[in-house]
Amino acid sequence: MKKIGHYFWIAIGIGCIGLLFYKIAKRYQTDHISKENLAHAKAVIISEQNFMGNQPVKPKFTYSYKFFVRGIRYTGDSHDTTLHVGDTVEIEYDKNSPDLNKPLHPNE
């Protein structure tokens, strides 16, 4: 029984490290979408909240957005605390893999 617990914690550790590598790789791919595969679209802000870290008393959050490509729904984090549900935002995405998307902020 002790051996099973040991393997369980090793699996949890490997899973956490794997998730970290996945997040880093996806962020890198999203930031480096090739110009040939780049497309733009309008997205609508939805009520799904994304809480920011290190906000213990009154946590700040951003809303997610949704858009459709060929009838399939995709979502992403707006990374903008000033947007509200129902607002629209311009996004760019990879034509071959629309789940790689990011918002365009005119103020940046």
Secondary structure as UniProt FT lines:
FT   HELIX           2..31
FT   HELIX           35..37
FT   STRAND          38..51
FT   STRAND          61..69
FT   TURN            70..71
FT   STRAND          72..77
FT   TURN            81..82
FT   TURN            85..86
FT   STRAND          88..94
FT   TURN            98..99
FT   STRAND          101..103
FT   TURN            106..107
//
